[in-house]
Amino acid sequence: MKKAADKNHILKILVIFFLSSCSLKQIKDESPAVNKIDQHQKYRINLPENHSDGYIWQLNDSYDRTIIDNINTVWHGNSNGVDFNFNTLAAGQTTLTFVLRKYNDTGEIKHFIVQINK
């Protein structure tokens, strides 16, 4: 009985986590456009990612970590891609760079400029 209750509790937590990650504001505008976000707001960037071709998106670590926190990355399957989830920490502007990679090969690079307002 206890094992079933524990499994149900874990399942509920996973469902809540999944639903909360889907409700984040989505940024879609690539550079040179500037995406404006309020301070202390969570948001996500979704990129198409199909694991059958061997390529995966990676976040370059060159962004300003004093104004943006990378919360987590969630893959939603070949048809829905991958979400990179962020939280804004302070006012400022930085560029998030994503690299589509297979081993050492680079397939594509995307840049998203993010401006955090007070």
Sequence and secondary structure as in RCSB ss.txt:
>XXXX:A:sequence
MKKAADKNHILKILVIFFLSSCSLKQIKDESPAVNKIDQHQKYRINLPENHSDGYIWQLNDSYDRTIIDNINTVW
HGNSNGVDFNFNTLAAGQTTLTFVLRKYNDTGEIKHFIVQINK
>XXXX:A:secstr
 HHHHHHHHHHHHHHHHHHHHHTSEE    TTSEEEEETT EEEEEE   GGGT EEEE TTS TTTEEEEEEEE
  TTT EEEEEEE SSEEEEEEEEEEETTEEEEEEEEEEEEE 
